[in-house]
Amino acid sequence: MSIHNIEVLEPHPCRRGFFRRIYARVNVHNTQGYWVWQQVDEHGKTLTDAAQAFDSPDAALDNAVKSLKGIAVGVSA
């Protein structure tokens, strides 16, 4: 199990021409021989269901970044 912070850059909702950085936290873990990712809060509580199985933790993390439209990944725990 590993927690990753994914940085997302999105247009600011109120200030045209500006962007804001937000962070999504995901948990990548092995479940019965395959890897999944789930979005979690700052306490580690699950926010989303695992939607798809992957062959490796890198594939699961890559899918999380693409799904959340991330631009960078950092490992926090």
C-alpha positions in Angstrom: 0.0 0.0 0.0 1.3 3.4 -0.9 -0.2 6.9 -0.8 0.6 9.3 -3.6 -0.3 13.0 -3.9 -1.2 14.0 -7.4 -0.9 17.6 -8.4 -3.7 18.9 -10.6 -3.6 22.2 -12.4 -7.0 23.6 -13.4 -8.4 27.0 -14.5 -9.4 29.2 -11.6 -13.2 29.3 -11.3 -13.4 33.0 -10.5 -10.2 34.6 -11.9 -10.1 34.3 -15.7 -6.6 33.6 -17.0 -5.4 32.2 -13.7 -4.9 28.6 -12.7 -4.9 26.9 -9.4 -3.1 23.9 -8.1 -5.1 21.3 -6.2 -4.0 17.9 -4.9 -5.7 14.6 -5.0 -4.5 11.8 -2.7 -4.6 8.2 -4.0 -3.9 4.9 -2.4 -2.4 2.2 -4.7 -2.6 -1.3 -3.2 -2.6 -5.0 -4.1 -5.9 -6.8 -3.9 -5.8 -10.5 -4.5 -3.1 -10.5 -7.1 -3.9 -7.3 -8.9 -3.3 -3.6 -8.3 -6.0 -0.9 -7.8 -6.1 2.8 -6.9 -8.7 4.6 -4.8 -8.9 8.3 -4.0 -8.5 8.9 -0.2 -8.8 11.8 2.1 -6.1 13.2 4.4 -6.9 10.6 7.1 -6.7 7.7 4.6 -10.5 7.1 4.4 -11.6 5.9 1.0 -13.5 8.4 -1.2 -14.0 6.3 -4.3 -14.3 2.7 -5.3 -11.6 0.8 -7.1 -12.9 0.7 -10.7 -10.3 -1.3 -12.6 -7.5 -3.9 -12.0 -4.0 -3.4 -13.2 -1.0 -5.7 -13.5 1.5 -3.4 -11.7 1.4 -0.5 -9.2 3.0 1.8 -11.8 0.1 1.0 -14.2 -2.4 1.8 -11.5 -0.7 5.0 -10.6 -0.4 6.1 -14.2 -4.2 5.5 -14.7 -4.9 7.6 -11.5 -2.8 10.5 -12.9 -4.6 10.3 -16.3 -8.0 9.9 -14.7 -7.5 12.9 -12.4 -5.8 15.0 -15.1 -2.7 15.3 -12.9 0.6 17.0 -13.9 2.9 15.6 -11.1 3.1 12.9 -8.5 4.7 12.9 -5.1 5.0 10.1 -2.6 3.8 11.0 0.9 3.8 7.7 2.8 
